[in-house]
């Protein structure tokens, strides 16, 4: 993969990463209360 291809795909990658991070934060908020007794 060339740097030009990476630059073209980076906006999509960044959007995907942002979505994944949001989902991770949401899952942490859901799961942390269940594990707080440990």
C-alpha positions as CSV (number, residue, x, y, z in Angstrom):
1,X,0.0,0.0,0.0
2,X,1.4,3.4,-1.0
3,X,1.2,6.5,1.2
4,X,-1.3,8.0,-1.3
5,X,-3.7,5.0,-0.8
6,X,-3.3,5.4,3.0
7,X,-4.1,9.1,2.8
8,X,-7.2,8.3,0.7
9,X,-8.5,5.7,3.1
10,X,-7.6,7.5,6.3
11,X,-10.8,9.5,6.7
12,X,-12.8,6.2,6.6
13,X,-10.4,4.6,9.0
14,X,-10.6,7.5,11.4
15,X,-14.4,7.4,11.3
16,X,-14.3,3.6,11.9
17,X,-11.9,4.0,14.9
18,X,-14.0,6.8,16.3
19,X,-17.1,4.5,16.1
20,X,-15.3,1.7,17.7
21,X,-14.0,3.9,20.5
22,X,-17.5,5.1,21.1
23,X,-18.8,1.5,21.3
24,X,-16.0,0.6,23.6
25,X,-16.8,3.5,26.0
26,X,-20.5,2.5,25.9
27,X,-19.7,-1.1,26.7
28,X,-17.4,-0.1,29.5
29,X,-20.2,2.0,31.0
30,X,-22.5,-1.0,30.7
31,X,-20.0,-3.6,32.1
32,X,-18.2,-1.6,34.8
33,X,-21.2,-1.6,37.2
34,X,-21.4,-5.4,37.0
35,X,-17.7,-5.8,37.9
36,X,-17.6,-3.1,40.6
37,X,-18.0,-5.7,43.3
38,X,-14.7,-7.3,42.4
